[in-house]
């Protein structure tokens, strides 16, 4: 299950970088849970071709993450936002004050990324 979630996250971030054919086959395998035989029949290709395309697409998506670290950054920013939200609740900040703090934090993160 963790592998499927990881593949879905990779696709959510980098799927548009795949070719339309790769996207179609990858979506069928990961999101629609279709078998290699079902995808092969639908796409009029061999099961081996489907297997190779899925492996290649997965490798490409992993390579994009290894180079760009977008998922890693997203997770870090989300974690920081959750910590800020908890701290704000402890301090009794209003939603307006919390929004101001989060805006400042986001600006600092963006400035640190450039």
C-alpha positions as CSV (number, residue, x, y, z in Angstrom):
1,X,0.0,0.0,0.0
2,X,2.8,2.4,0.8
3,X,4.3,1.8,-2.6
4,X,1.0,2.7,-4.3
5,X,0.8,5.9,-2.2
6,X,4.4,6.8,-3.1
7,X,3.7,6.2,-6.8
8,X,0.5,8.4,-6.6
9,X,2.4,11.2,-4.9
10,X,5.2,11.1,-7.5
11,X,2.6,11.1,-10.3
12,X,0.7,14.0,-8.7
13,X,3.9,16.1,-8.6
14,X,5.6,15.1,-11.8
15,X,3.1,13.2,-13.9
16,X,2.7,16.0,-16.5
17,X,6.4,15.4,-17.4
18,X,5.5,12.0,-18.8
19,X,4.3,11.5,-22.4
20,X,0.6,11.1,-22.8
21,X,1.1,7.4,-23.6
22,X,3.1,6.9,-20.4
23,X,0.5,8.8,-18.4
24,X,-2.3,6.7,-19.7
25,X,-0.6,3.4,-18.9
26,X,0.7,4.6,-15.5
27,X,-2.7,5.9,-14.5
28,X,-4.4,2.6,-15.5
29,X,-1.9,0.7,-13.4
30,X,-1.7,2.9,-10.3
31,X,-5.0,4.7,-10.1
32,X,-7.3,2.2,-11.8
33,X,-5.5,-0.9,-10.5
34,X,-5.8,-2.6,-13.9
35,X,-3.7,-5.7,-14.6
36,X,-0.9,-5.7,-17.2
37,X,-3.1,-7.9,-19.4
38,X,-6.0,-5.5,-19.2
39,X,-3.9,-2.5,-20.0
40,X,-2.1,-4.3,-22.8
41,X,-5.5,-5.2,-24.4
42,X,-6.8,-1.6,-24.0
43,X,-3.6,-0.1,-25.5
44,X,-3.1,-2.8,-28.1
45,X,0.4,-3.6,-26.9
46,X,2.1,-6.5,-25.2
47,X,2.1,-7.1,-21.5
48,X,5.9,-6.8,-21.6
49,X,5.6,-3.4,-23.2
50,X,3.1,-2.3,-20.4
51,X,5.5,-3.6,-17.8
52,X,8.5,-1.8,-19.3
53,X,6.5,1.5,-19.6
54,X,5.4,1.4,-16.0
55,X,9.0,0.7,-14.8
56,X,10.4,3.4,-17.0
57,X,7.8,5.9,-15.9
58,X,8.3,5.1,-12.2
59,X,12.1,5.5,-12.7
60,X,11.6,8.8,-14.4
61,X,9.3,10.1,-11.7
62,X,11.7,9.0,-9.0
63,X,14.6,10.7,-10.9
64,X,12.6,13.9,-11.0
65,X,12.1,13.8,-7.3
66,X,15.8,13.0,-6.7
67,X,16.7,16.1,-8.7
68,X,14.0,18.6,-7.8
69,X,13.0,17.5,-4.3
70,X,9.5,18.9,-4.6
71,X,7.8,16.3,-2.5
72,X,10.4,16.6,0.1
73,X,10.0,20.4,0.2
74,X,6.2,20.1,0.3
75,X,6.4,17.7,3.2
76,X,8.8,20.0,5.1
77,X,6.6,23.1,4.5
78,X,3.4,21.2,5.5
79,X,5.1,20.0,8.7
80,X,6.2,23.5,9.5
81,X,2.7,24.9,8.9
82,X,1.2,22.3,11.2
83,X,3.7,23.1,13.9
84,X,3.0,26.8,13.5
85,X,-0.8,26.1,13.7
86,X,-0.3,24.1,16.9
87,X,1.9,26.7,18.5
88,X,-0.6,29.5,17.5
89,X,-3.4,27.5,19.2
90,X,-1.3,27.2,22.4
91,X,-0.7,30.9,22.4
92,X,-4.3,31.7,21.7
93,X,-3.7,33.6,18.5
94,X,-6.7,34.7,16.5
95,X,-7.1,33.4,12.9
96,X,-6.0,36.7,11.6
97,X,-2.8,36.7,13.7
98,X,-2.2,33.1,12.6
99,X,-2.7,34.0,9.0
100,X,-0.2,36.9,9.4
101,X,2.4,34.5,11.0
102,X,1.9,31.9,8.3
103,X,2.3,34.5,5.6
104,X,5.6,35.7,7.1
105,X,6.8,32.1,7.5
106,X,5.9,31.3,3.8
107,X,7.8,34.5,2.7
108,X,10.8,33.3,4.7
109,X,10.7,29.8,3.2
110,X,10.3,31.2,-0.3
111,X,13.2,33.6,0.2
112,X,15.3,30.7,1.5
113,X,14.6,28.6,-1.7
114,X,15.9,31.2,-4.1
